[in-house]
C-alpha cells in the first residue's frame, strides 16, 4: 500500500511539474512574441527617419519635407505601439472590453420566460 502511494505521488508530482513547465514556457513565448512585435514596430517606424538621415549624410542636403514626414511617422508609430501595449496586456484588454460592453451593449432586449397574458399586459402598460 505504501509503495503504491509513493509511485502515485511521484507520478502526480512529475505531471504537476510538467504542467507548470508548459505554462511557464507558454508565458515566456508570449513575452518574447510581444517584445519582438514591439521592436519590429519601432524599427518600421524609424525607417523613414533613417532614410532621410542617410540621404542628408550622403548628399549634404536635406529635403524640406524630411523633418515633417519623419516626425509624423514617429508620432503615429509611438501611438500605435502604445495601443498595442494596451491591447496585448490581458487585464487592461478585459477592462476595456467590459467598459465597451457596458456602454454600447448594456441596453439590449433579453429573452424572458413569460406567458402571452403577461406580454399583453406589458404592451398595454407601455402604450398607456
FISE-661429 format. One line per 3 residues: number of its first residue (from 1); their letters; for each residue x negated, y negated, z negated of C-alpha. Coordinates in steps of 0.05 Angstrom, whole numbers, plus 5000, padded with zeros to 4 digits. Layout:
% residues N
NUM = a = X Y Z ~ ...;
This chain:
% residues 128
1 = xxx = 5000 5000 5000 ~ 4944 4952 4983 ~ 4906 4969 5047;
4 = xxx = 4969 4955 5087 ~ 4978 4888 5053 ~ 4905 4868 5067;
7 = xxx = 4909 4886 5140 ~ 4975 4850 5150 ~ 4948 4787 5115;
10 = xxx = 4884 4789 5155 ~ 4924 4794 5220 ~ 4971 4738 5200;
13 = xxx = 4913 4693 5179 ~ 4878 4702 5246 ~ 4944 4689 5280;
16 = xxx = 4954 4625 5240 ~ 4883 4604 5256 ~ 4895 4617 5330;
19 = xxx = 4959 4575 5328 ~ 4922 4519 5291 ~ 4865 4522 5342;
22 = xxx = 4914 4518 5400 ~ 4948 4458 5370 ~ 4882 4424 5357;
25 = xxx = 4858 4438 5428 ~ 4923 4410 5456 ~ 4915 4346 5415;
28 = xxx = 4843 4339 5438 ~ 4863 4348 5511 ~ 4916 4295 5503;
31 = xxx = 4865 4248 5472 ~ 4815 4259 5528 ~ 4870 4251 5580;
34 = xxx = 4893 4184 5550 ~ 4822 4159 5546 ~ 4808 4178 5619;
37 = xxx = 4872 4145 5643 ~ 4854 4080 5606 ~ 4783 4080 5632;
40 = xxx = 4808 4093 5703 ~ 4858 4036 5697 ~ 4804 3988 5673;
43 = xxx = 4757 4008 5729 ~ 4811 3998 5781 ~ 4827 3930 5750;
46 = xxx = 4754 3909 5754 ~ 4742 3929 5827 ~ 4765 3862 5857;
49 = xxx = 4724 3823 5807 ~ 4662 3865 5820 ~ 4671 3859 5895;
52 = xxx = 4675 3783 5891 ~ 4615 3782 5845 ~ 4574 3825 5893;
55 = xxx = 4596 3782 5952 ~ 4574 3719 5915 ~ 4509 3751 5893;
58 = xxx = 4491 3775 5964 ~ 4512 3713 6003 ~ 4505 3658 5952;
61 = xxx = 4574 3631 5970 ~ 4636 3647 5932 ~ 4704 3647 5966;
64 = xxx = 4751 3594 5939 ~ 4805 3644 5922 ~ 4759 3694 5887;
67 = xxx = 4768 3669 5815 ~ 4843 3664 5821 ~ 4852 3733 5851;
70 = xxx = 4805 3766 5802 ~ 4839 3734 5742 ~ 4907 3755 5768;
73 = xxx = 4883 3827 5775 ~ 4852 3826 5706 ~ 4914 3796 5673;
76 = xxx = 4962 3845 5705 ~ 4915 3903 5692 ~ 4908 3889 5618;
79 = xxx = 4983 3881 5613 ~ 4993 3948 5648 ~ 4942 3981 5602;
82 = xxx = 4977 3954 5540 ~ 5044 3980 5566 ~ 5011 4048 5579;
85 = xxx = 4985 4049 5508 ~ 5054 4033 5481 ~ 5087 4087 5523;
88 = xxx = 5034 4140 5511 ~ 5040 4136 5435 ~ 5096 4183 5417;
91 = xxx = 5121 4147 5355 ~ 5124 4080 5389 ~ 5157 4112 5450;
94 = xxx = 5210 4144 5406 ~ 5224 4077 5372 ~ 5231 4042 5439;
97 = xxx = 5278 4096 5464 ~ 5320 4090 5401 ~ 5325 4015 5410;
100 = xxx = 5344 4023 5483 ~ 5397 4076 5466 ~ 5427 4032 5411;
103 = xxx = 5430 3971 5455 ~ 5454 3999 5522 ~ 5486 4066 5506;
106 = xxx = 5518 4051 5439 ~ 5588 4037 5465 ~ 5606 4099 5502;
109 = xxx = 5671 4136 5501 ~ 5664 4201 5464 ~ 5708 4262 5473;
112 = xxx = 5752 4277 5414 ~ 5799 4335 5399 ~ 5866 4300 5396;
115 = xxx = 5935 4322 5417 ~ 5977 4288 5470 ~ 6021 4254 5419;
118 = xxx = 5961 4223 5385 ~ 5935 4199 5452 ~ 6002 4168 5469;
121 = xxx = 6005 4134 5401 ~ 5935 4106 5412 ~ 5953 4078 5480;
124 = xxx = 6017 4047 5453 ~ 5977 4014 5397 ~ 5924 3989 5446;
127 = xx = 5976 3960 5493 ~ 6013 3921 5439;
